Each structure stands twice: as structure tokens, then as C-alpha cells.
């Protein structure tokens, strides 16, 4: 401290209010999208699950993190040069810095766990073959993210012995401390890897869905927003190196870390929540779902030709249609049924009992009105029951006539 430039405590040069503005904007967007996700899961699809609990925890830690960094910049000089920060503020800044690191790690980890669990739900409990291996990969990724978070939490809290030596200036007692910059930098590098892992892991699952290329690219683009998270994480890691290892002016050089962290965490929340909003759009803006209207129009025409007696049937797992299905319904109808999975990517679960197939379903939008919430019971429209990812056994069930075939001249198998 003796070698620092002459301090200016009265009218110092600052970075401005950029950190506060970024926190407010990014957190507001993340909060709105997350609340819409929870509304969709609780009120429309009635499919609230463990991934939603994870995302609530992530949002809570994100709010706390943004509050901590805003207080640090606006009240305790984290936007000044270190020599312009009054010495009696330094212990508080160190405490806020430690809290920021822990809250960031928690929020990032819960967001990743939420997205990974969401993908696991899409596969369903009865996944076999390649999907079973993919399911194991998702579980392994969740374990890795959780272990990394626990390790960083332990090292952050106990990097000094005693712990209070981390924030006290020139302690007069015996103490030992690890290099905090090295710990944070190593954690940041690992965080970049897990960001990339969570961004890339859902892509093969989405691409293998039997959807038109345009639909698959649209879904991938939503998950692809995770690239913004990866970029923000990389920028944050660069400034971690510059501020905590290559420079002693931690408050000034490290200020961009606060911006990058806010973007990284809150865009991550948006990416994790956006795929679950498809039913909300179907509920309030059914005309945007062209594929749903097209299929309903086709099925209405079939019903008008005499399809009446209905029977529920199915196949298990995310599988392709069987030959019998293709003969009965035709490839074009089955393709449209696959399209209905879209952003929430409902997988085939053709349960062997009618009660299983009808559990937690919601109605696809009709030609003239919004879909109907079915939180309290069964809902079907034109013979179609559309299952949400309410459990590990999401369902998309088709009803068919048992007496008359859907196409003239083709006998029912």
C-alpha cells in the first residue's frame, strides 16, 4: 500500500454506474422469463418438476449476487482504483467479493443442473439403447457440476486459516492463506468447460428428433443462446487473470468481471427457461403455432368423414413410428405429430394403459381459440391428447378409430 499512487477519496475517477445498469436490465429480463416459465409449468401444463425447483434456487442466488455487486460498486468503491478506496472500506469489499464468488458459483451451478435435468425429463424413464447412454451422460454431467460447485465453495470459505484473515488488513496473528486469484481463475476455467458442456450436450438430442430441419434449427437456436454465456464466461476469466493475478488494482481492473458475471448468470437463466415457454405461446397465441393448426385441420377433416369410436394406444420411449403406424396413419400425419413436440420436445410415450397416457395432458390449440389448461383433469381435442413433461414419462398419445380406417379403402390392421 505504501507504493500506491496518492489517493483521492473526495472526487475519484470511477467506472460509473454501468454495473448497476447491467444488473437491473439483465436481472429484470431473467426474472420475467423465469416467472413465465413457472406460470407455464404451474398453470398451463401442470408439469412442475425438479428442474423448476433448481431454477428458482438459481434465480434467488442471482438476485442476491446482483444486489451484492451493486452495493459494492455504488457504496464501497468497487468502481474505483484500489488506492482511491478508503482503507476502512477494504475489509467490507473483501467480504462482498467472497460473497459474490460464492453466490455466482451457486447460481451458475443450479442453472446448469436445471437445464440438464430438463433434458433428462425429455428422454423419459423408459429410455433404451442410445438414449439410455445419453441419459447416463446427463447424470454424469450433473454430478460433475455439483462436485465442482462443492469444491469451489469449500476452497473459497477455507482458503485462509483462520477464515477472517481473508478480509482483515495486515492481521497481527499467525495465519496462512492460499492464493485467492489462483483459486478463482481455476474455478473460472472449469466453469467455461461446464458452460460449454451444458450448451453442447442437448444438441444431439434435439437434432435426433424427427422434426423438419427448420423446426430443429429453431429449437437449437434457443439453446444456442448459451454461446452468449460461454463468451461472457471467457471474458470474465480474462479479467479474473488480469485483476487477481497480473495486477494489484483489483477494484478497477476487476470491474468488468461484475458486468460479465451478471450477463453470464442471467442469460443462462433465460436460456434454461425459454424452451419451457412453448405451451404458454400455444395458450395465448395459438395462431403462431402453424403446425398445430395444420394438424388439427387435417384431423377435423378425418373426423368429419366418419371417425367416431376411439381407442388410446402407444409406443414407449423416443422412438420412430412403427411400420403398422405408418400404414395406418401415413407418413405425413406422423411427421406432423412429431412436429407437435417442438420446443418442449415431447417424446413418444405410448403407455399401455389409458390412465397412464391421459395423466397430466393438455390440449393442443384449435383453429380458432387458445389451448385449454388441464391441471384438474383430462383434456382432448379432435382425438389428440398432448402430454407435457410433467414427469419422467411425458406423453403424446393419439386416439384412433377401432371401427373405420382413417383413409378410404385401407383396412384397419
SULWO-V681343 format. One record per helix or strand of 2 or more residues. SS is the DSSP state (alpha for helix, beta for strand). FROM is the first residue (numbers start at 1). TO is the last residue. If there is no record, write none. Layout:
SS/FROM/TO
SS/FROM/TO
This chain:
alpha/18/44
alpha/50/75
alpha/82/84
alpha/87/123
alpha/130/157
beta/160/161
alpha/163/166
beta/176/177
alpha/180/207
alpha/213/223
alpha/226/244
alpha/250/253
alpha/255/284
alpha/286/288
alpha/290/304
beta/310/313
alpha/323/329
alpha/331/339
alpha/354/358
beta/361/362
beta/384/387
beta/396/401
